[in-house]
């Protein structure tokens, strides 16, 4: 573990290799699991603000769930807000592209220039998960291993891309350029020190 700007970063984030392979998994992380994508407090109001703009991008089942349950759900087990799920576990904001690969409806609107919010930061950071303690303001960045991402691990190893490098844009979005540069410098130092 290392500490960068008071944030604890696990060794796995620095050392393990990962690169999404959507041709293999088809975006399964958007429809697998028991909980929706974690949402930060400020994202709740952002979803309310952009909903009318993203609505045309969403599929009928997702729209039905959002109408019935609201734009976000409070998950008792996690004690946190997340995106609602349609029956079977898919995120209510999930859509598919012409190749049958899952794509966030929010992100599609972003790429079309309709909104300036890319998607929930938890999705953008994945496979990094942020653990927080709201009472102490403590944060830790951990690598979330999931068997559905085995093809991403294989691709990451082949391309020699570490988890934090894969998530560079998301890390900068959440923590800023200075944080990423410090993180990268620490990772390079540790790699050289270990002779890798």
N, C-alpha and C positions, 0 to 999 in steps of 0.2 A: 504494500500500500504506500501511496505517496500523498502528500497534501499540496494542493495548488490553490492559492488564494482562499484558504480556509475550507476547501472542499476536498474530502477524502476520495481518492481515485484508486480503485482496485487494480492489482497487478494484471488481471485478465484483460482489462480495458486497454492496457498498454502493450500486452504481449500476444494475446490471442489474435487469430486472423479471421477476417469476415468480409464478405462482399455479397450483397443480395444477388441471388440468381433467380430472377422472376420466371425465366423460361422453365426452370425445374419446379419451383414451388407454387407458381401462379398467384403469389400474394396470400398464401394461406394464413399468415398472421392476422389478416383482416377478417377472417371468418372462423378461426379456431379459438378456443379459450372460453373461460367462464365469465369474464368481465370485459366490459368495453374498454376502449383506450382511456387511460387516466387523463384527467383534465385539470389544469391549474385554475385557481380561482378566477383570474382575469379572463381565462378562455370562456367561461360561462357567459359573460356579457358579450364577448366577441361573437360567439355562436348566435346569440340573439340578434346582433347587429347585421350579420352576413346571411342569415337564414333565407330571406326572400331572394337573395342573389344566387344562392347555391341550390335552392329548391329545384330548378329545372334540370339540374345535373343528377338528381337522386332517383333511385328506382322506386316503383310503387310500394313494394313491401317496406322499404326503409321509411318512406314518407308516412305510411300508415302507422308505423311504430312511433315516429316522432310526433305525429298528431295526437296519438293516444297517451304516450308516456312523457312527452316533452323533449326538449333538445338535448338533455343530459339526464343521467340517472345517478342517484346516490347509492353506492354499493356498501351495505352494512358490513360485510366481511372485511373490506379494505378501509372502511371509514373514509371514503373519498368519492368524489364525483368522477364519472366516466361517460363515454358515449353509450347510448342505449343499444341493445342487441335485438335483432329479429329472432324469431324462433329458429333454433338450430345453431345459434351462436354468432352469426355474422353481424358486423357493425352496421348500424342503421345508415351510416354515411357511405357504405360500400357500393361501388358500381364496378362494371367490367369494361375493359377496352375491347376493341375489335378482335383481339387475339385471345380473349377469354381470361385475361390477367386482371386480377383485382386492382382497383385503383380508387383512391379516396375521391368522392364527389366534391369535397371541399377543395382538394388539390387540383382537380380538373378546372374548377372555376378560377383558381389562382393562376394556373398556366394560361388560361384564356384571357387573363387581365381583368376579370370581372371584380375580383376582390384582392386585397393585399395581404391576406392571412393565408399562409401556405397549407397548414393542417395542424392538428394538435402536436405540440412539441414532443410529447411522449412517443408519438408515431415517428416523427422526424428523427429523434435520437436513437430509435431502436437499432441494434440490440442493447443499447445502454439504457438502464433503468435508474432513475433518480430516487433514492430513499431520503425522506425528509423527516425531521422532527420539528414541528412547528413551534414547540415551546422553547427549544434551544437554538433554532435556526440552523441546525446541523444538516448538512447534505453529504451524501455519498453517491458516487457513480459506480455502478456495478454492471458487469456483463451478464445478460440474461440468456442462459443457454436453453435452447428449445430444440427438440429433435426434428421439428419441421424445417429447421434452418440448416440441416446437415449439408445440403448442397451449397449454401452460402459459406460455410466453413471451408469446404473443399475448394471453392472458387477463390476465397480469400488467401488460402495457402498457396494456390497456384500463382496468384497475382502478387503475393507478398504484401497484402494490405492488412494492417492491424485494425482492430475494432475502432479505436479513436480516430484513425485516419479515414476510415469509411464514414464515420459520423461527423467529419470536420465541419461541414456547413451547418449542421444542427447544433453542434457545440458552440460555434461562433454566434449563431442566432440566439442561443440561451445565455451564454456567459461572456461573449465578446471575443474579439481578436486577441487581446493581450492574454486572456486565459488560455486560449488554444496554443499560442506561441510558447507560453510557459510549460504547458502540458507536453507539447512536442519536444521541447528542449530537455525536459526531465526524462522522457521516454528514450530519446537519443543517447543521453548520458548513461542511463541504466543499461541500454543495449551494448554500448561500447565497453562499459565496465565489466559486463558479463562475457564480452568477447563475441557477441552475436551481431 
